[in-house]
Amino acid sequence: MISRRDCLKYSALAGLASVLPAGLLHAAQHEGLITRAIPKTGEKLPIVGLGSSASFRKIAASDDTSQLSNVIKTLLDNGGTVFDTAPSYGESERVAGEIVQNLGATENIFWATKVNVLPRGGSTADADAARAQIERSFDYIGKDPIDLIQVHNLRDIPTQMGILKELKEEGRVRYIGTTYTGQSRFPDLADVMRNEPIDFIGVNYAVDDRNAADQIFPVAEEHGVAVLVYVPFGRSRLWQRVAGRDLPEWAAEIGVESWGQFFIKFAAAHPAVTCVTPATSKPHHMLDNLGAAVGELPDAAMQQRMASYIDGLPSA
């Protein structure tokens, strides 16, 4: 398996990390991060945020989480606000809440968490257990109302979405939604957007995983549902495909300076997408990711060029 670290090491981008912080900081100070509006309210969010699965989750479970504090501080110091987490991401939610409270920045984060108490192999959630899990999220995050809570992976929508609707009515949650990463249940995800008063979805979308653009994004646009994009790197899949390769020269036309920015800019370019939330446990990767929210996003022709280029590479 080739990681992002290995990809950078084996490519000409290895030296970029040492010069990127000053470049991005300058750009962010003078241009600001690109934002998108949440359709239901018009509230604007930066198009790049931070996820807390994968490597973030691993570090959160370790004895030393100072690295994650630096990641979150990098997000905030450079204009980012969106942080996506879940109770099922191990210690991520608890540790992140503690870090952000220690930074005195709880109100500066757009907190997106989830609810999922479905037993393994089961199809029905225990309502009391779901409420208890949500209350733990309030305790960990330290913010009331929480910005966004979503039903994780479409698990028992009637029970858990019912609870979220109650919490929104009570003013304890600002936005509600559901997530799904995969493809087999895209029809179910579309049905929820049509039949439930949700504000957000979270879904997989990447330059080599474009089905959501055809099956999900049009429904989101029709019903005014904001979209969080997950796994824009295909977890490690895209890093394996570009390992040892320099960026194509034409990527500079939209200000892309790394493969991470290539992947994120592609995902963020779709007009239905509100924010892309790649997970990372490295401050310099966080800074690099935010670089995708500066400058220009690819137009339709450039998106096609990007997709065609990746499609032409050997599969991971």
C-alpha positions as CSV (number, residue, x, y, z in Angstrom):
1,M,0.0,0.0,0.0
2,I,1.4,3.4,-0.9
3,S,0.4,6.2,1.4
4,R,0.2,10.0,0.8
5,R,3.5,10.3,2.6
6,D,5.1,7.8,0.2
7,C,3.6,9.5,-2.8
8,L,5.1,12.8,-1.8
9,K,8.4,11.2,-1.1
10,Y,8.7,9.5,-4.4
11,S,7.6,12.5,-6.5
12,A,9.0,15.9,-7.3
13,L,6.5,17.3,-4.8
14,A,8.7,16.3,-1.9
15,G,10.1,19.8,-1.6
16,L,6.7,21.5,-1.8
17,A,5.8,21.0,1.8
18,S,8.7,23.2,3.0
19,V,7.5,26.2,1.0
20,L,3.8,25.7,1.0
21,P,2.9,27.2,4.4
22,A,4.1,30.7,3.5
23,G,2.5,30.5,0.0
24,L,-0.9,29.4,1.3
25,L,-0.8,31.8,4.2
26,H,-0.2,34.7,1.8
27,A,-3.0,33.5,-0.5
28,A,-5.4,33.1,2.4
29,Q,-4.7,36.5,3.8
30,H,-5.2,38.3,0.5
31,E,-7.9,36.2,-1.2
32,G,-9.6,34.1,1.5
33,L,-10.8,30.6,1.1
34,I,-13.5,29.8,-1.5
35,T,-16.9,29.4,0.2
36,R,-20.2,27.8,-0.7
37,A,-23.6,28.5,0.7
38,I,-25.7,26.0,2.6
39,P,-28.8,26.0,0.3
40,K,-31.5,26.1,3.0
41,T,-30.0,29.1,4.8
42,G,-27.4,30.8,2.7
43,E,-24.8,30.4,5.5
44,K,-21.4,30.1,3.8
45,L,-18.7,27.4,4.6
46,P,-15.2,27.1,3.3
47,I,-15.1,24.4,0.6
48,V,-12.4,22.5,2.4
49,G,-12.7,21.1,5.9
50,L,-11.2,18.3,8.0
51,G,-12.4,14.8,8.5
52,S,-11.5,12.6,11.5
53,S,-11.5,9.0,10.3
54,A,-8.5,7.1,9.0
55,S,-5.1,8.5,10.3
56,F,-6.8,11.1,12.5
57,R,-8.6,8.3,14.3
58,K,-5.4,6.4,14.8
59,I,-3.6,9.3,16.5
60,A,-6.7,10.1,18.6
61,A,-6.4,6.6,20.1
62,S,-2.7,7.1,21.0
63,D,-1.1,8.5,24.1
64,D,0.1,11.7,22.4
65,T,-2.5,13.7,20.5
66,S,-0.5,16.9,20.3
67,Q,-0.1,16.4,16.5
68,L,-3.9,16.6,16.2
69,S,-4.0,19.8,18.1
70,N,-1.6,21.2,15.5
71,V,-3.8,19.9,12.7
72,I,-6.9,21.6,14.1
73,K,-5.0,24.8,14.8
74,T,-3.7,24.8,11.2
75,L,-7.3,24.5,10.0
76,L,-8.5,27.4,12.1
77,D,-5.5,29.6,11.6
78,N,-5.9,29.5,7.8
79,G,-9.6,30.1,7.5
80,G,-11.1,26.6,7.8
81,T,-14.1,25.9,10.0
82,V,-15.7,22.6,9.1
83,F,-14.8,19.5,11.2
84,D,-16.5,16.2,10.4
85,T,-16.5,13.4,13.0
86,A,-18.6,10.6,14.5
87,P,-18.9,8.6,17.7
88,S,-17.9,5.5,15.7
89,Y,-14.6,7.1,14.8
90,G,-13.0,5.8,18.0
91,E,-11.7,8.6,20.2
92,S,-11.8,11.3,17.4
93,E,-14.9,13.1,18.6
94,R,-13.9,13.2,22.3
95,V,-10.2,14.2,21.6
96,A,-11.2,16.8,19.0
97,G,-13.7,18.4,21.4
98,E,-11.1,18.5,24.2
99,I,-8.5,20.1,21.8
100,V,-10.8,22.7,20.5
101,Q,-12.0,23.6,24.0
102,N,-8.4,24.0,25.1
103,L,-7.8,26.3,22.2
104,G,-10.8,28.3,23.2
105,A,-12.2,27.8,19.7
106,T,-15.4,25.8,20.2
107,E,-17.6,28.5,18.6
108,N,-15.2,28.8,15.6
109,I,-15.8,25.3,14.4
110,F,-18.7,24.1,12.3
111,W,-19.2,20.8,14.1
112,A,-20.6,17.9,12.0
113,T,-21.1,14.7,13.8
114,K,-23.3,11.7,13.5
115,V,-25.6,9.2,15.3
116,N,-25.5,5.5,14.8
117,V,-26.4,3.0,17.5
118,L,-27.5,0.1,15.3
119,P,-26.2,-3.2,16.6
120,R,-24.1,-5.2,14.3
121,G,-26.3,-7.1,11.9
122,G,-29.4,-5.3,13.3
123,S,-31.8,-3.1,11.4
124,T,-33.5,-1.2,14.2
125,A,-31.9,1.4,16.5
126,D,-32.7,1.7,20.2
127,A,-34.1,5.2,20.6
128,D,-32.8,5.6,24.2
129,A,-29.4,4.5,23.1
130,A,-29.4,7.0,20.2
131,R,-30.4,9.8,22.5
132,A,-27.6,8.8,25.0
133,Q,-25.1,8.8,22.2
134,I,-26.1,12.2,21.0
135,E,-25.9,13.6,24.6
136,R,-22.3,12.3,24.8
137,S,-21.6,14.2,21.6
138,F,-22.9,17.4,23.3
139,D,-20.6,16.7,26.3
140,Y,-17.5,16.0,24.1
141,I,-18.0,18.9,21.7
142,G,-19.1,21.4,24.4
143,K,-21.4,23.3,22.0
144,D,-25.1,23.7,22.1
145,P,-26.6,23.8,19.6
146,I,-24.4,21.5,17.6
147,D,-24.1,22.7,14.0
148,L,-24.9,19.4,12.2
149,I,-25.8,15.9,13.2
150,Q,-26.4,13.2,10.6
151,V,-27.7,9.7,10.6
152,H,-24.6,7.6,9.9
153,N,-24.9,5.5,6.7
154,L,-28.7,5.6,6.4
155,R,-29.0,3.5,9.6
156,D,-32.6,3.2,10.7
157,I,-33.8,6.5,9.3
158,P,-37.3,6.4,10.9
159,T,-36.0,6.1,14.4
160,Q,-32.8,8.2,14.3
161,M,-33.9,10.9,11.9
162,G,-37.1,11.2,14.0
163,I,-34.9,12.1,17.0
164,L,-32.8,14.6,15.0
165,K,-36.0,16.3,13.8
166,E,-37.1,16.7,17.4
167,L,-33.7,18.1,18.4
168,K,-33.8,20.6,15.5
169,E,-37.3,21.7,16.5
170,E,-36.0,22.2,20.1
171,G,-33.1,24.3,18.8
172,R,-30.4,22.0,20.0
173,V,-29.2,21.1,16.4
174,R,-28.9,23.7,13.6
175,Y,-28.9,21.3,10.7
176,I,-29.7,17.6,10.2
177,G,-29.0,15.0,7.5
178,T,-27.7,11.6,6.7
179,T,-24.6,10.0,5.2
180,Y,-23.7,7.1,2.9
181,T,-20.4,6.0,1.5
182,G,-20.8,3.4,-1.2
183,Q,-23.1,3.1,-4.1
184,S,-25.6,0.3,-3.6
185,R,-27.9,2.4,-1.5
186,F,-27.8,5.6,-3.6
187,P,-31.5,5.1,-4.4
188,D,-32.3,5.1,-0.7
189,L,-30.2,8.2,-0.2
190,A,-32.1,10.0,-2.9
191,D,-35.4,8.9,-1.4
192,V,-34.4,10.4,2.0
193,M,-33.6,13.7,0.3
194,R,-37.0,13.7,-1.4
195,N,-39.0,12.6,1.7
196,E,-37.3,14.0,4.8
197,P,-36.7,17.7,5.7
198,I,-32.9,17.3,5.8
199,D,-30.3,20.0,5.3
200,F,-27.2,17.9,4.5
201,I,-25.9,14.7,3.1
202,G,-22.4,13.2,3.3
203,V,-21.3,11.0,0.4
204,N,-18.3,9.6,-1.4
205,Y,-17.1,11.4,-4.4
206,A,-13.7,11.5,-6.1
207,V,-12.1,12.0,-9.5
208,D,-12.2,8.2,-10.0
209,D,-15.5,7.7,-8.2
210,R,-18.0,10.0,-9.9
211,N,-21.3,8.2,-9.7
212,A,-22.7,10.6,-7.1
213,A,-22.5,13.4,-9.7
214,D,-25.1,11.5,-11.8
215,Q,-27.2,9.8,-9.2
216,I,-27.1,12.0,-6.1
217,F,-26.1,15.6,-6.8
218,P,-29.0,16.4,-9.1
219,V,-31.4,15.4,-6.3
220,A,-29.5,17.4,-3.7
221,E,-29.7,20.5,-6.0
222,E,-33.4,20.0,-6.6
223,H,-34.2,19.7,-2.9
224,G,-31.8,22.3,-1.6
225,V,-29.6,19.8,0.3
226,A,-26.0,20.7,1.1
227,V,-23.3,18.1,0.3
228,L,-20.3,17.1,2.3
229,V,-17.8,15.1,0.2
230,Y,-16.0,12.2,1.9
231,V,-13.0,10.2,0.8
232,P,-11.9,12.5,-2.0
233,F,-8.6,10.6,-2.1
234,G,-10.5,7.2,-2.4
235,R,-8.8,6.5,0.9
236,S,-5.4,5.4,-0.3
237,R,-6.5,4.3,-3.8
238,L,-5.7,7.6,-5.6
239,W,-2.3,7.9,-3.9
240,Q,-1.4,4.5,-5.3
241,R,-2.4,5.5,-8.8
242,V,-0.3,8.6,-8.9
243,A,2.7,7.3,-7.0
244,G,5.9,8.4,-8.6
245,R,4.2,10.7,-11.0
246,D,4.6,14.4,-11.4
247,L,1.5,16.5,-11.8
248,P,0.6,17.2,-15.4
249,E,1.9,20.6,-16.4
250,W,-1.7,21.8,-17.2
251,A,-2.7,21.5,-13.6
252,A,-0.9,24.8,-12.9
253,E,-3.7,26.5,-15.0
254,I,-6.0,26.2,-11.9
255,G,-3.2,26.8,-9.3
256,V,-2.8,23.1,-8.4
257,E,0.5,22.5,-6.6
258,S,0.1,19.0,-5.3
259,W,-1.8,15.8,-6.0
260,G,-3.9,16.4,-2.9
261,Q,-5.0,19.8,-4.3
262,F,-5.7,18.1,-7.6
263,F,-8.1,15.6,-6.0
264,I,-9.8,18.1,-3.7
265,K,-10.3,20.8,-6.4
266,F,-11.9,18.2,-8.6
267,A,-14.4,17.2,-5.9
268,A,-15.1,20.8,-4.8
269,A,-15.7,21.9,-8.4
270,H,-19.1,20.4,-8.7
271,P,-21.7,23.1,-7.9
272,A,-23.7,20.8,-5.6
273,V,-20.7,20.3,-3.3
274,T,-20.7,22.4,-0.2
275,C,-17.5,21.2,1.5
276,V,-14.9,18.5,1.0
277,T,-13.6,17.0,4.2
278,P,-10.5,14.8,3.8
279,A,-9.1,13.3,7.0
280,T,-5.5,13.9,8.0
281,S,-3.3,13.7,11.0
282,K,-0.5,15.9,9.5
283,P,-0.5,19.7,9.9
284,H,1.4,20.2,6.6
285,H,-1.2,18.0,4.8
286,M,-4.0,20.1,6.4
287,L,-2.3,23.2,5.0
288,D,-1.8,21.6,1.6
289,N,-5.5,20.6,1.6
290,L,-6.6,24.1,2.3
291,G,-4.6,25.3,-0.7
292,A,-7.3,23.7,-2.8
293,A,-9.7,26.3,-1.5
294,V,-7.6,29.2,-2.8
295,G,-7.7,30.6,-6.3
296,E,-9.6,28.9,-9.1
297,L,-11.7,25.8,-9.3
298,P,-11.8,23.7,-12.5
299,D,-14.6,24.4,-15.0
300,A,-16.4,21.6,-16.7
301,A,-13.8,21.2,-19.4
302,M,-11.0,21.0,-16.9
303,Q,-12.9,18.6,-14.8
304,Q,-13.2,16.3,-17.8
305,R,-9.5,16.7,-18.5
306,M,-8.7,15.8,-14.9
307,A,-11.0,12.7,-14.9
308,S,-9.7,11.5,-18.3
309,Y,-6.1,11.8,-17.1
310,I,-6.8,9.7,-13.9
311,D,-8.8,7.2,-15.9
312,G,-5.9,6.7,-18.2
313,L,-3.6,5.6,-15.3
314,P,-3.2,2.0,-14.2
315,S,-5.8,1.1,-11.5
316,A,-4.5,0.7,-8.0
